[in-house]
Amino acid sequence: MITIVNYNAGNIRSVLRACNEAGTEARITSDPDAVAKASKIIFPGVGAAPSAMKYLKEMGLDAALLSAYKDGTPILGICLGAQIGLEESEEGPTKALGLIPGKTVRFKLKDKSLKIPHIGWNDVKVVKAHPLLEGIKAGDQFYFVHSYYPNPASADNVYATSDYGQDFCCAIGYKNYFATQFHPEKSGRLGLALLERFDRWEGK
Amino acid sequence: MLSKRLIVCLDVRNGKLAKSIKFVDTKDIGDPVAKARQYYEDGVDELVFYDITASREERNIMIDMVEKAASQIFIPFSVGGGIRSVEDATKLREAGAEKVNVNSAAIKRHELITEISDAIGAQSTVLSMDIRRVEPTKEIPSGYEIVINGGVTPTGIDGLWWAKEGERLGAGELVINSIDADGTKDGYELKLTRMIADAVGIPVIASGGAGKPEHLYDVLTEGHADAALVASVVHYSEYTCRQLKDYLHGRGIKIRMSY
């Protein structure tokens, strides 16, 4: 059973629907206890990191997520769920979860013809093997909508990159936490396959 | 780099699929969600459901349809037609639409674009415009005029001006639909598409006139469009989405080929 964390950061029913389509059992909850005791967690979210962090704290979900992380519960972050996984964000002064050392940064593009947010289908290039990225080939594309991206301090935590006027990190991971900047729930069959692999992943 | 996109538009009336030819004489050709699922499996990059239902009372049918679509297709889709308020937009977003298209109501009240953009984000706010060719005048220097009500009512508004104004007001994307090209299958209005694409800093979706794969190639290269919207060329099974994309890929257009 996958537990999807609901913390007032965008419509997350699309994640639930995609989990159903991928053949996994999933539920949505805002209850910190349910999150702390979950066997698998998807931590989604769209919007701004500082306000999302504020909601997480108000609802006691930050502590629940940290406790689940320490217990070794497999956690999949999506979009904001990747950005908040680092220590801080350029989007605001709020301290984030800090599961991985590093900072979420805004695109600084030299090519002014490129627009921010980066929206659409783009190639995801696997730079380090991970069970959740298994089977992804050169040229495989996923759906992105974002202005910021996670930038871990160590290259060891970077699992995939994409190219938008510059190479940028689009998948991070450490231990039982893995997160993508792109949206598997909106990336067709390749995205559903990633969710299905997450359902089988034991966090190792 | 970002891919160019193939977008299929499904006109929906009272929850049923319809395709307009020159905006008159629509005939139903099936269930929109089943059809959408078919295109999703065929590799389309994005879908648009355009509600052409006349009465406000039928709006809930559309919300139900969007809910069903959201559980069947796992790529972004937008919904347009008859959106007049922030409430309309938020309801559609909550039902599962990634983006919302505004058109006539924004002409009548320009602030609507800003209100929707503030509520659901610029990335989810699409401004659709129906445009026809006219003799350039002082009021319409570009020679392209905005028309509303399914293409029958002229507005006296310059199309190029409105595109730039829409961007300024908070639209994150524009759909440029040529009334002259719509239903002709003779190709997109390249000059119009390029004029607008070059004048704004947001993605432009070309609409109206697709009849052959070459037309898509032309509008994505010469027309400077970011995406090509098609309807009858796929609805009547002349081409599959896969065939159109294979063609574009074969001619060097960056487009999603992984399904």
Interface residues (C-beta under 8 A of the other chain):
Chain A: N11 R13 S14 R17 A18 N20 E21 K115 P117 H118 I119 G120 W121 N122 D123 K137 G139 D140 Q141 Y143 V145 D163 Y164 E185 K186 S187 G188 R189 L190 G191 L192
Chain B: M1 L2 S3 R5 Y40 D45 A70 S71 F74 I75 P76 R93 E94 G96 E98 A122 Q123 G172 E173 G201 I202 P203 D226 R256 M257 S258 Y259
